[in-house]
Amino acid sequence: MVTSSNVPRLVVAAPSSGSGKTTVATGLMAAFAERGLAVSPHKAGPDYIDPGYHALATGRPGRNLDAFMCGPELVAPLFAHGAAGCDLAVVEGVMGLYDGAAGRGELASTAQVAKLLRAPVVLVVDASSQSRSVAALVHGFASFDPQVRLGGVILNKVGSDRHEVMLREALEEAGMPVLGVLRRAPQVATPSRHLGLVPVAERRGDALAAVAALAAQVREGCDLDALMALARTAPALDCEPWSPVSALTGTRGSAALSGPGRPPAASAAEARGAGVVSPGGRPVVAVAGGAAFTFSYAEHAELLTAAGADVVTFDPLRDEALPEGATGLVIGGGFPEVYAPELSANEPLRGAVAAFAAAGGPVAAECAGLLYLARSLDGKPMCGVLDADARMSERLTLGYREAVAVSDSALAPAGTRLRGHEFHRTVIEPGAGAAPAWGFTHPERRVEGFVQGGVHASYLHTHWAAEPSVALRFVEAAAVRP
């Protein structure tokens, strides 16, 4: 059923990366949350790290809106799902306003997301090295695509009162409202390393302080009332909000979907005709977390739950055993290379993961999970599930991928097509096993990853909302205890 979402909303964009989008977006989220508003945080593109700061600022899960991985048709429904019941939604853009998937026009750009959401855009401009030229810059961005509604500018890294006056005069001539002015404030900068900001889970105390400082900076430098008024100009968004249960309806095995009544685990096990189902009739899917494994999309856990699993988390840095009754493992992305000595030192858990995989238990591993399952990482012993060794590299591998499943696995049958994203500074040798996980069809052709027994391990990050049958197939595999 199509419904109207009237949630006020803003898209925070910039002319280029490094202009201060995360600073402003996170500060706005926190400042409005301090006013007692329920703020829904969103991030355009595949990034996992910024949503962690958004969640800290709002107390709600940070959610991604990726038109490449999920398709443009899912952007509005996923937004409506996350923003339901909220007073305001803030969407942080990706790269420059009009930058998207390479060679694909506007696809996956902030501009496309803004148009799909019918949301006004606030442009964050790094004004540190310009004065009157800012008007020409903003005019170009405002006029490039008439369907993108640029509602105002927030000037970042302004050097002095005199500098501010010149910038305001120029933008007044251009007819563009100035909604905020932020001075240079290195004390609230968040630390970065080889893949971007340091995740919240690794510096929670400092991250809380940084978010509070960002809120204060935005509160003092921005016209929050004017920004809220702009957000309220967004027209109603007519779409059916995404739902994990509805998304699974009609997929293979949909009779086993979880609802308010019985979960599907018993039915799935009976269909297989063998195996022992976890206590309570629900398979237990253990999801790696903690400081080393911080990359996840909120919809994955929601889909696993809707498919009938009990989702529990474990920390490979601290826990010496898998969660009790675990019948499936999901080991997502993160920074195992930063914690290789500590992960290696946790021999009991490494042994438990290896034993689980050897018994045929379903394991879905992405990027960091791939490295953790390897024989070694930077010379440190890992789980040894895969006959492969990983190490840090000087080369950044980054970009969207179009992929097809090469081998039948606990995630997908061979031939399944998905879009995903690679983002890492490590290499694994060999790069693919005897039964590869994926064959990339664009932008380059190669095979990648490993399928062996119940294990599916790959560098490719995927968004399961694009292909919900992945979650259902995995839960069905987990319904039978290895």
Protein Blocks (a to p, Z undefined) as FASTA:
>chain_A
ZZddfbdcdddddfbehilmmmmmmmmmmmmmmnopacddddedjbfklmmmmmmmnopa
cddddfklnopklmmmmmmmmmgoiabdcdddehjfklccehiljnopaklmmmmnopac
dddddfklccklmmmmmmmmmmmpmmbccfbdcdehifbfklmmmmmmmmmmnopacfbd
cdddfklpccddfkocadfklmmmmmmmmmmmmmmmmmmmpcfklmmmmmmmpccddddd
ddfklmmgopahklmpccfkdcfklmmmmmnopajddehhiacddddedjklmcccfklm
mmmmmnopacddddfklmcbdcehiabdcddedjfklmmmmmmmmmmlmmmmmmmmmnop
acddehjlmmmmmmbeghiacehlagcdddddfbdcedddddddfbdcfkbcghiacddd
dddfbdcddfbdfbdfbdcfbfbdcdedjdehjbccdfbdcdfklmmmlmmmmmmmmmpc
ZZ
